Structures are given as C-alpha cells and as structure tokens.
Amino acid sequence: MDPDDRSEARRRIRCSFGVPFHRPIAAVLVSTRSVFRWLAWLLAGLSTVGLPADPVGLIHPPLGPNVGLTAADFAGSHSFTGQDRLVLTPYFYWYDIFDGAHITDADGSDALTDHPPTLTGFSYRSKSWHRGELKDMAAAGIDVVLPVHWGEPSQRLAGKPVDQQPWSYAGLGPLVQAREELVAEGGNPPFIGMFYDTSTLQFNAANEHIDLTTPHGREWFYESIRDFFSLIPPKHWAMIDGRPVVFLYSAAFAIRHDASCIAQLRSCFAADFGGRTPFIVREISWNVVTDDVYAWGGALGLKNPGLASLGPGYDDSAVEGRVPLIVPRENGAFFEHNWLRFLARPSRRVFIETWNEFHEGTDIAHSKEYGTQYLTLNRKYADLFKSGYRPPRPTGPFTGVRLVQIALGVTNRTQGVVQLEGADGVTIASNLGGLDCRVVAPNANPGRYVYFRIDDSFKWADAMEVSVVVDYYDSGVGTLGLQYDGADPNAPFQGAYTASSNRVTLVDGNAWKTAVFRLGNARFLNSQNGGADFRLDSSLTGLGIRRVQVVRSGLECRSHSPQSGTELRLFGEPGLLYGVEASTNLSAWNELTRLRLADTSVPFSDVAARGFSFRWYRLKPY
C-alpha cells in the first residue's frame, strides 16, 4: 500500500468517526459497523508501509524547516488583537481526485453529500485548488483558515520528503504556496491557524490509544502540533496577540487528559518557536484552562460557550455506516437565523462550521448544489458582525403578551411555546389520570429531558425574569428540575444550561400537580440542543407533562372608559399573593385589592376608574 492508499484508509476511519451530534459532550458517537471494517483495513496495510522501525518513537525531528525561530523570523508577520472581531473556519483539505481519497467509497460509490463545483484539480496536492479556496474565503469575509490536521507521529514516513508524506503534511506546502502568490498579488487571503483533529489520539497508524497524562502522550500531543507549524512560515500564521491559533477537537478521543499536556505544549512550543506560545481554543469537552473555548456542533445550531460556532445545516446521508442526521438548510434561512442569533449576543470570535466538509453537508464553500449562495450570505453577516451591528428585537404574534404556553398530548396545542424532540429528549403521547399528556420516554443517553422553545416575539429584553409553570403527573419517586438558557457563567455552554434554583420532589402520589420554576436573567437565545430555550430535567422515565406555561408577572389592560372603568388581567405565579395599586400621578399609589392566584392569570375590574380619563396601575407581589 503506497502512502496515498494509506491516506485513503485513514479517510475511511474519519468518515466513520466524525462527531457531528451536539449535546454537552460526554461521549463520542461512533458507527461500530464501519469502525472495525476500516480499522482492519488500516492495520492490514501498515505492514507494507515504509514506517520507521519504532513507529511511535518520540520525539521525531520536525518535518518542516520553521523551527528554532528568532524575532527576525517574524519580520513581516501579522497579528490580530484579542479585541478584534474574527471569523474563522475549518478547512478540510483531505480530498484527492487523483486517487479518489474522500471522494469515492471503497465500492466506487459517491462519498459526498455535497460536491465541489468541479472535480478538476480537486486535490490537497493542487496549489491551484487551494488558491481558489483562499480567494473564496477572502470574498466570504473569513479572517482565519484552520486546516483540519490529521498528522500524528506514527504516520510519518522515514526518509521521505514532505510532499511524499501522508496528506495532512503533503497538503500544507501547496496551501502555503497558494497564499504566498495571493499576497504577492496584493490579495488579502485568510491567515493560517491549526485545527488539530484529536481523533488521531485514538485512531492512528500505530493503533495506539493515547493517554495525555503520561510523558509519552504529552510528547505525542506536542509533536502533532509542532510538525504542523514547522511547515508554515510564521508570516502566514494566524496569531492573536502574537500567539499562533490552535483549535483542539474533542477530548473524548484521549484515554485521559489533564492540564499537564497544555503546560508541556506551551513550554515546548516556546522553546521551538522563538518564545511564542499558542493561543489555544479548546473544544468544550476539555477539562483544562485555555485562551478560549468553543463547542463542536454549530452546524446544527448556534453554540456559544465563549467562541461561537454556527453553520448552514447538516446532512450526512452519504456517510457509510451512519443513520442519517439531517438539519435542513431551508434555502439559507437556517444559516441566516443562526447568524442573527449570534449578532444579538456576539462574542469576539465566531467559528463557521464548516468551510468544505462535503461528507456531512456542512459546507459554505462554492458547491455544485448551492453555488456561491453561502459565500455571499457569510460575507453579508461577517461585515455586519465586524461593524458592531445588533439586530432589532423580533416582533410577532406574542409581542407584548405576558403568557405563552403549550398543552401536550397526541397533538400539542401551542401558543408561543413548542416542544422539541431530540436524542436525549424523547417523549410519547399518553393519558394519565384522565388527561392527555406526554411522558418522558427511555433513550440511549443519560439525560431524561423535555425540550421547549419560546417564540422570539415574546422575548422582550436581553435578560428576562419569568416563571415557568409545569403541570405534571406525580408517579414514581425522584425529582424534576429545569435548565434554561441563562447567564450563569459556571453552567455549561456559557449559561445555556443554567439550573433553576429549585427541584421538585416526586413522591409517587399518582395525581396531577403544579410546579413553579422562577428564572432570573433568562436569555432564551435557543442555545440548547435543537435550538431549545429550556428543558425539563427528570430523574426518571414515565413522568407525565400536561401543560407548560411561561409567564411574565404584571398587569395587562384589556379596556378602559370613563363610563365603565378599567378591565385588567393580572399575570403571575400560582399560589402567590399580589396587590394591585393605582395612581393618577405616579407618585401617590393606592392599593385597590389583594389577590392570590389559583392559576397564571385572573381578571380584575377597577370600577373606581370611572370618571378618570386615564389611570396608572402596578402589581406588587407579597
């Protein structure tokens, strides 16, 4: 098997082991049918490849010349600042039309869901292909390109020049040459950072599973990153505050990890690269401190644990061995919606997922299916982002109302709230205690959730105070809680899973009951799985949910006339006592009545308002 055939074998593993599905990451989803087949292919082929006698002997000499750097080596280099607004994207450069790598499956079938506009020259070996992609990135407003790097110590070929190494190494030279040409012509192509595909910590040519808490593991980790930068001259590096950008993919591929691998990376990198340390952006699954953090899965919907990720949708129908997951593009509307959600609460940096992952259909690059539609869209919103634009608050049927709700059953009845089904949020229709409802069903994941999204037109502020009122059937012993898209910096995904202050104890009473969850600083930016705003968190399956109401406490004036007075409606939490006060000058207030709510709203008539052309009212909780 020659080096390019070996790249093809590695490609098969990547197709089987991508991690497209987003939740607060606890595990990597894999397709076992494809795993063993392609691992067998890889292992069978290694005996014929010209590997070093010790395929995991570390540390190898650097593959590239750009090490042992001094200040002079950074002459002409550029750095962004930590305050700059940046658009970054991962670049999948593993395609090769000359041997079919990442283009056709082993049986000759199409391996791609989406396709480049032409297959001519479609190869990591082609300077012309890289040049065209870099030009398109510049046109789309991309500041930093992140080649998705699969290079790892055991795949290096002893005695072979870089252009004869596996694609992760061989493809970087033509990329650099393409950027050199564009800069020489006065162009402004994106600078080059690194996306370290950490799946090589488990799936690699040595068939070794790496433990990053060991000296060997830390050396493996560092060498994988060092070799990438040794092949990129510093003037092409994407740097933030003078530090080259490194994105880490999921930590789940390592046996273990701790802060020691990051510490060794920083110290060794500084020794090899002129005192510079990398600007590390970790995937949220890493339990270490880095310079920024992102969440893989933005193609399925906006994620923003610190550095935002978003994308155009998802479709891995062409990937062998997977049950297809499809998030429709909606002719660009899905992409635009996620950009607008991001612009409503932006971070300094946004990661577009992806530039050209054609297998999983997350591409925004020029394609046969979509032309340049997504280049144009991305440029539009990248420019808005960099200008500081904040979109106006959406208006619609629930603007100004104080109560939205959903009644659950065989067919849900929605009034401003919709229920979402998902991998860890599965429900089935039922009838308990004579009332229609939906019950929490078993699923293959640890969580037992029921997800909800609120209509955007109900959301009146960046931070909101609301109460969520839940009618549930108390059957079984356990607890019921709520997690919402809030502002707790210690909650997962930058507060997206902020826990309510209370949990309800389930005592197996076999009766319908009502729980109230009071939410402070709610953002409701659709940041949870599936674009949800909040989720019920049940400790057991079989819990029935009949109705969910989201209420904004206050008064709503239904009508007023000097002849009949004022008709009001009071909104608040069931069981709480409220006072209704009135004034004609906003300084002297008179209490009209006190009401204890049995439900989330109750009417009230102020007949004393007859004879007044206007009157002010306010609600006071006790």
Steps between C-alpha positions, in 0.01 A plus 500: 500500500658829396473821708197623312320170548576531867343843499194339347484248785522783751225680315267211559556518872430872502171447319394254768621693800387858443319652800214696346241467772489769760413483866714609794761248384550197718577239238588452136236344279643231275379261238630161606418333169737731317756517780621144499492470126724797441725432797561155357584656162741745661675245718532252215666763287751632751733203458572604145554872567852636541460596865795555735598193699352664809179663363432685824854596593487858627598766448577495127687791347263766363368429152529861391774766513313762701634421848772649719348836416624842609339842496638555149292211372185691590590804292202575276265288707157622607302455818141566588424637845282337760243774440469445125181345367607192306334245274675162492420177318634141484633400160481134398787455257503119492337460155696353209340445161814320380448197725137559605585570865198649678307505174394142437439210736680166469218364283527797264187674628482872567641586845374859496165650593592836346754546221750757377398684182755293306717199576776626272810557715302424817798392710705594803799469265378784278621853563233621259220340706628652826537837327139498387378404847705775667366759256145388571565517875621856470189585299285338770653708781711223654796628705656170610509166318550195720628201300360187665820316583519123542877482520632289789842349584435142397396582143821677406698320227870470575729648239219644288476869407197693617323481167509118525366489854129433573257771395493688832863598443521494122202732458647786703774592252261571212276695740790722607609549138147604406489754780845633408380567145182674609685727743758584232213604272363735765230269623387456857451125549425370848789424732568137591428352841475134598199279564646198679272204427556319828329185376856393414554453874296183460504417128851512362748297299649345816158382620589661833255668737675802650497598867582871524588477869815296418836628370451300181152641447609857559784459251259354242266795555775758463666340198168494313467877544868583454525327164207701365657835585843388386351480150344850506730807482414739787394781268200285406401413856168613637593656834306670777712730715807354333407137572418243230144365506440131580152347520464169683230254395324279757684372808296178488759330276770503770503231769555778754612858499593769748668839510846349457456451124416868459789609720748289302358626171554860609854449630623286211340725241673803649836319484454404134326811370684807625332534839146504359229298670187389318160664537307185586128465434371182657186310414272517802563135586855584618529541876793742484553876497568652157473837332152443359241224468260390226249218454502272198151465354431855384385367162195364685430833669683787667727408791681765701691391808749785442594479132184447296450229240226498237433347162260449211341167601603137494450193281724195527286279275800399290712386794515122506393326820303784654131548559460830313459817703352790303456860609348674194665810359163662422648670192741699717245604763649267763846654451364854512293426810808373684707799393227735626480311830875541532488870416239552773761395757838477328836383628826634358554199277272274294581161350315412178439125496618422236670631191488179297407183691313357202441160663283644776349775288613785727684686225464870418763481223413533132317179418311325224184498712497861627735696276637802686184563703668439836812699414275799439299441816808455714655821366181691575490391862876510554494866400207568732683323782817702452302825484344431842148461365232378741177377336171646620292289733258280305134592503207269440181354642632483858661842523384669821306201636567369848421132462600237244425132544467153357257217574660162431333188362471299181500834318650784699302825519747785487463867589851642475679188632595190300631169626808351330591133479867400508741218572497568875151651499255231389132501599193300404131591515302356789200552726549512876232566755251552220700782335703499177871562543844392384725282711877491520614195302819293524790591271857389444647804680542573871260797506120492521393837365203676343609792282308821425554806283324834552386714209754778445231768497427433871858585601502863604851554644856365504446377858149401608327395822232237440332212676449161334193320628489125435203266546645154562373161608671387820561131447825353624765617743758748375545867415404748229712802416542755223804625310473818295701720268621741765804690618671273753867508391561168673220319315582304183523687171535850644182469705291316240415236762455721805317303769191639669539568872257224595429136422165338567487177699288227345331284765298254289172669587323389179342842456532807280704775668647838408865604528627854467857586392605862537765596242728801535711660227352273235644564152302247297735509200414143388841389629401151615485181296280536195469876550304467825469774763441276800456137591335307779743266670340185637681240709271224374316384191120488490450850642191660342492866391161651411556873471792744511445874541757779487370806680630854537350643818309823455175665400340517159236764431220350294278813478431835664227760478383779732154339496584139597848522655798275424510131420836348597655157492757403759782258409727328749590182684230268629478513878662842540325801651503821297379853568352718224577870547380805307615859457417809298841669540757218543592626846204419723384139475184345638457124550177383338505133591707197586462179304649154544528330163361151445641494146734720297244774433178643635275792389444807715257791452580845635158663503647789702675611184170637368530872452878486440632561150806292589646313795833330576522149644773282646525152646665435833588143608483408868 
